[in-house]
């Protein structure tokens, strides 16, 4: 675990300030993105196609920043969507990936870059698994539907709000046929 944190901190120092874009992450992070997509959709070859999301659509959701949405396709068939976003912990933003299926049900959540000294416990796969299967922000109330986690007093509710906002945004985009 310490080795992973060291790698993430080095990556943070070298690449701080870059935006969440599927093909522009450093190799170790891109490998995690590819692995998450492969696990969630059981597809070997996946292409990313960026969907334009206006600032007006995102501004309705103050819990997320730097939002990017990509359609995921395999052999010209839509698999689902990859959303990249950032939320604010105590002092710093952290970047994460949320994968949605075609119906906007959450398939997987992965923390990509965590910049703070505290709260990194939210990177635990077992904790992030709580979001899988959720739809339209439903059953995403922190400490009711989503368990708290020791050591992440600020980051855990922040990412919960962020994922809920992304879920609501994705449903709104789909209903408006903007994807």
PyMOL commands that set and color helices and strands:
alter all, ss='L'
color gray80, all
select helices_A, chain A and resi 2-15+22-24+27-41+55-58+120-123+125-131+155-175
alter helices_A, ss='H'
color red, helices_A
select strands_A, chain A and resi 47-51+65-74+77-88+93-101+106-114
alter strands_A, ss='S'
color yellow, strands_A
deselect
rebuild
show_as cartoon
